[in-house]
Amino acid sequence: MLIFVFGGVGAVFRYYLSELIVKYNRRAMIPIHTLIINITGSFLLGFVLNNKVIYSIEISDAITFGFLGAFTTFSSFSLELVQIYRKNNINKLVIYSIFSIFGSLFALYVGISI
């Protein structure tokens, strides 16, 4: 039940944060809203997983599988890559891919390190 509730909160939070980011970054070269959300989610995942002693296993699972699972999105990232590819913008495709993958990995590492 906790995963269900946290997942709902994560999905709603992602939706509104995405809308807010898009509102102020309409001319961004890449889908900055998905990039910011996925990097933030990776950081939070690293932080939560490294600090399990603070949380019960139930709360940890609710945060990681529920909230962060619904908050972050690989499917949107994949769709945006296909859309960029269809527009034949290889430079944008490479930039978005690199920032998304390595940015998320770096953020996860930082979250674990804190």
C-alpha positions as CSV (number, residue, x, y, z in Angstrom):
1,M,0.0,0.0,0.0
2,L,2.9,2.4,0.8
3,I,4.4,1.8,-2.7
4,F,1.0,2.6,-4.2
5,V,0.6,5.8,-2.3
6,F,4.2,7.0,-2.7
7,G,4.0,6.1,-6.4
8,G,0.9,8.3,-6.8
9,V,2.7,11.2,-5.1
10,G,5.8,10.7,-7.3
11,A,3.8,10.7,-10.5
12,V,1.8,13.9,-9.5
13,F,5.0,15.6,-8.3
14,R,6.8,14.7,-11.6
15,Y,3.8,16.0,-13.7
16,Y,3.7,19.4,-11.9
17,L,7.5,19.8,-11.8
18,S,7.7,19.0,-15.5
19,E,5.1,21.6,-16.3
20,L,6.8,24.2,-14.2
21,I,10.2,23.5,-15.9
22,V,8.7,23.6,-19.4
23,K,6.9,26.8,-18.6
24,Y,10.2,28.6,-17.9
25,N,12.4,26.8,-20.5
26,R,10.3,26.7,-23.6
27,R,13.3,27.3,-25.9
28,A,15.6,24.7,-24.3
29,M,17.7,22.8,-26.8
30,I,16.9,19.5,-25.3
31,P,14.0,18.1,-23.2
32,I,15.3,19.8,-20.0
33,H,12.3,18.8,-17.9
34,T,13.0,15.1,-18.3
35,L,16.7,15.6,-17.9
36,I,16.3,17.5,-14.6
37,I,13.8,15.1,-13.2
38,N,15.8,12.0,-14.0
39,I,19.1,13.5,-12.6
40,T,17.3,14.6,-9.5
41,G,15.7,11.2,-9.1
42,S,19.1,9.4,-9.5
43,F,20.6,11.6,-6.8
44,L,17.7,10.9,-4.5
45,L,17.9,7.2,-5.2
46,G,21.6,7.1,-4.3
47,F,21.0,9.1,-1.2
48,V,18.1,6.9,0.0
49,L,19.9,3.6,-0.8
50,N,23.0,4.7,1.0
51,N,21.1,5.7,4.1
52,K,18.8,2.7,4.6
53,V,19.7,2.7,8.3
54,I,17.6,5.9,8.6
55,Y,14.5,4.3,7.1
56,S,12.6,1.0,7.6
57,I,12.7,-1.3,4.7
58,E,9.0,-0.5,4.0
59,I,9.7,3.2,3.8
60,S,12.8,2.7,1.8
61,D,10.9,0.6,-0.8
62,A,8.1,3.0,-0.9
63,I,10.5,5.9,-1.7
64,T,12.6,3.9,-4.2
65,F,10.1,1.8,-6.0
66,G,7.0,4.0,-5.4
67,F,8.0,7.7,-5.4
68,L,11.2,7.6,-7.4
69,G,9.9,4.9,-9.7
70,A,7.0,7.1,-10.7
71,F,9.0,10.3,-10.5
72,T,11.7,9.3,-12.9
73,T,11.0,8.0,-16.4
74,F,13.0,6.0,-18.8
75,S,10.1,5.7,-21.2
76,S,9.8,9.5,-21.7
77,F,13.6,9.7,-22.2
78,S,13.3,6.9,-24.8
79,L,10.4,8.6,-26.6
80,E,12.2,12.0,-26.7
81,L,15.3,10.3,-28.2
82,V,13.1,8.8,-30.9
83,Q,11.4,12.2,-31.6
84,I,14.8,13.9,-31.8
85,Y,16.1,11.2,-34.1
86,R,13.0,11.6,-36.4
87,K,13.8,15.3,-36.7
88,N,17.3,14.2,-37.9
89,N,19.0,16.3,-35.2
90,I,21.9,14.0,-34.4
91,N,23.8,16.7,-32.4
92,K,20.9,17.2,-30.1
93,L,20.4,13.4,-29.8
94,V,24.0,12.9,-28.7
95,I,24.0,15.8,-26.3
96,Y,20.7,14.7,-24.7
97,S,21.9,11.1,-24.4
98,I,25.2,12.0,-22.9
99,F,23.8,14.5,-20.4
100,S,21.0,12.1,-19.4
101,I,23.1,9.0,-19.0
102,F,26.2,10.4,-17.4
103,G,24.4,13.1,-15.5
104,S,22.2,10.5,-13.9
105,L,25.1,8.3,-13.1
106,F,27.1,11.1,-11.6
107,A,24.1,12.3,-9.6
108,L,23.6,8.7,-8.3
109,Y,27.2,8.6,-7.3
110,V,27.0,11.9,-5.5
111,G,23.8,10.8,-3.7
112,I,25.6,7.6,-2.5
113,S,28.6,9.6,-1.4
114,I,26.7,12.0,0.8
